[in-house]
């Protein structure tokens, strides 16, 4: 079963976005094109965006949605 967590895009670094959730001590890097594809949020509006992260049983961020 997967879990849904609030997530926030802190900033963009090159072609990756740094994302934090309440369960991460350090930001996770995710490809920007993946976030744009999964959320529909334009690249220039990603920084600071609130998202929902779907997390697998193994703790992997498997999908992102608009909050």
Order of alpha helices (4+ residues) and beta strands (2+ residues): beta-beta-beta-alpha-beta-beta
